[in-house]
């Protein structure tokens, strides 16, 4: 068993999307938990919380991971040595990538010679039906319309570059057209 790989199950989703409840249901399922040791790496704390006594009843140790940079191969090796798990569950924080993106966008705006410093805003504005809406606002240092359009274009391209570098993609809407045969 010492050389066998340890299965790692990663649960992702938006905040309050039901990851915790789903993991609790899995752990309570006797077909999943048969006297095996499980480690649960908790990367976010939502409204639903884990009862550590309940987890221990199902042979599960809870290990909080406070930030994305703490989830490293080294921490996984220490978890393996300390708990000797048969499997690892990860309740991943789906907002970590978004937080880094927002920090990088704010830094880009603040460093830009095109913007009026102190007026730049990057914030999570709202949740749409199938989107996360981020407000990006900056006052540009020009009153000439052609210059404004060029600055806006340059900043938008910078935003797209930062998103790509941070591994965030655009989901463009699509439409399917069906043509009936007669």
Buried (B, 14 or more C-beta within 10 A) or exposed (E): EEEEEBEEBEBEEEEEEEBBEEBBEBBEEEEBBEEEBBBBBBBBEBEEEBEEEEBEEBBBBBBEBEEBEEBEEEEBEEBEEEBEBBBBBBBBBBBBBBEBBBEBBBEBBEEBEBBEEEEBEBEEEEEEEEEBEBEBEBEBBBEEEEEBEBBBEEBEEBBEEBBEEBEBEEEEEEEEEEEEEE
